[in-house]
């Protein structure tokens, strides 16, 4: 059979499941923690004149802004579809996550590096260094608590997968963004502590500037990694291999389906997936039977994979599908 498409009405209502409650909890915890820490760090930096502490203060301030951007992204992504965005606004979340990565690189890393270079060129002794140590210890407690919350939420999602693999396959960037931000924050605090302590012990204020540079490099690396993962989601990622095999199995097991020409998928959000299938149906069955088969496929896919909100099925013979692909390639 060939020549017609059976489309099911999309589920245009993007529920709050897209903005997973765990994700919001992690973001709110990070927002509150970073805001408090930023104020404390700025006060300490002005009082002591530490370049590393000022870099850390800017880092915490940038992270605070990032949490607000992620919350805005979640809110924007939850808007229902309309005529302008018929597939919904789910990709907004991925866009704002990419903006967060740029913020970390441009403001966090950039300012830290510039501050470090300035301190290396014009080294000044740190005053009242003990204040910095107290602030760093308090910050480690705050950041460590938020990091544990983010880690717990991330571990629930990743299961038995390794960290990098879980991030690679994750479709919810809010969880791993906060986790990696907090990891960078903890590393930055450790570097700041070592830099301030070393500058005191060896009476070399330049080491404080070097610590600021290292903090900048840590933030740049974090930003680059997050930007790479965000752009991949933003430009369209399909479902996992396991889900794809499940879709093929569901389509193959439906009576009347004699071949699978093509299965295409795309994530518009963590829990908003589009599935399109090109299937070859038995020429002996009626159009009504094809409609029933497609209806069953759509229902079974949604039952097995609740994240799938839209299913489109094209009934087309294998030869017709191959000719169409050939024609498209020739045009390109």
Secondary structure, 3 states (H helix, E strand, C coil): CCCEEEECCCCCCCCCCCCCHHHHHHHHHHHHHHHHHHHHHHHHHHHHCCHHHHHHHHHHHHHHHHHHHHHHHHHHHCCCCCCCCCCCCCHHHHHHHHHHHHHHHHHHHHHHHHHHHHHHHCCCCCCCHHHHHHHHHHHHHHHHHHHHHHHHHHHHHHCCCCHHHHHHHCCCHHHHHHHHHHHHHHHHHHHHHHHHHHHHHCCCCHHHHHHHHHHHHHHHHHHHHHHHHHHHHHCCCCCCHHHHHHHHHHHHHCCCEEEEEEEEEEEEECCEEEEEEEEEECCCCCHHHHHHHHHHHHHHHHHHCCCEEEEEEEECCHHHHHHHHHHHHHHC
